């Protein structure tokens, strides 16, 4: 299986965890989701994060996606310490730097395919002006070139087509980083393989891809694999 990615050996770190912990206070006692994790992720890497349920995979992804902030330690993304950013600054960092791809697709059911892809661009530009990438361009890159599909509602598409729309939506603001949470979890094996080949192609073009998966076969598309157990990185193939 070919997994051509950028050789990031001498690339600067895009993401840096410095003894990061995330603790959730609960009435029954604190839950330590991440425990003093230190980690560097270079630009252009393709990383698979694996581990048992409850190990901290989703927490790690949420921190990288600026959906949450560390309880302690320091997390730096693109040279910015996320702990020092305001809520608005975190929102802009998510919007302009990070593309999210979810297992459940999370498309807006009343919007057409083209409108779903265009929506993040409208949020960024404030109008339908020229910024980011054209929705038609990213749909073609995601393997959905037919204009009739652009006018369709998400419910009229197959699962694989909906995931391709979700990938196009993640790419429209031209982010540096793609975060994928079980991107093939709702797809059959053949369709999932097509999605993974698309993510490999995006990585080959220079995108940094970080993916959570339970499937060793899907993880094998990544050059570097992390395994998390009890909130700590137990293995790092990179």
Secondary structure, 3 states (H helix, E strand, C coil): CCCCCCCCCCCCEEEEEEEEEEEECCCCCCEEEEEEEEEEEECCCEEEEECCCCCCHHHHHHHHCCCCCCCEEEEEECCEEHHHCCHHHHHHHHHHHEEEEECCCCCCCCCEHHHHHHHHHHHHHCCCCCCCCCHHHHHHHCCCCCHHHHCCEHHHCCHHHHHHHHHHHHHCCCCCEEEEECCCCCCCHHHHHHHHHHHHHHHHCCCEEEEECCCHHHHCCCCEEEEEECCEEEEECC
